Amino acid sequence: MIREIRGKVLNIGMTSVVVEVAGFGIEIRMSAPETLSTGEEVRLATHLAVKQDGMELYGFVDTADRDFFELVLSVSGVGPKTALSILRRAPRAALEGAIGTRDLAYLTKVVGLGKKSAEKMLVELADKVGPRAHDDADNEVFDTLLALGYTEREARTALKKIPMSAAGKEARLKAALSLGHS
């Protein structure tokens, strides 16, 4: 199992990066490849998915993100692409908090999961994640952005880009609005 990779970023795509390791260009799927820069030396925590039609390597800047990704993979019916998609939609800490407090509204509205998928995730992961502090501000910020004319997708994107240092509804809303409306 490949658990970590270190090398120089050769190319950055929409959903993956190519990292040079010992002369090989290794494609690594990521939730946020845009956070890396071409030419940058990186160290990524990885998960190797072996399927019938080949292998895919998934990379994470933080080992806690990889561990959460693997936890989401333990939910029946969730594969690597779905787990990565969930991490694209919301920060890990917010997802852990929503799961730990069994916040179905956050998972369906903010993350965009279907109700059945969100319920299955809560049932299968809540005890594994345990109770976490969860700021309910994002639900309110999401609703406010919709009221201001954002689409659900734009609102989710804005919420994901808010720095975790912005705490509370007003600070998070101000940060989301400062990011602009596409």
Summary of the structure (lengths in Angstrom):
residues: 182
radius of gyration: 17.1
end to end distance: 40.6
largest distance: 51.4
contacts: 535
relative contact order: 0.10
helix: 47%
strand: 21%
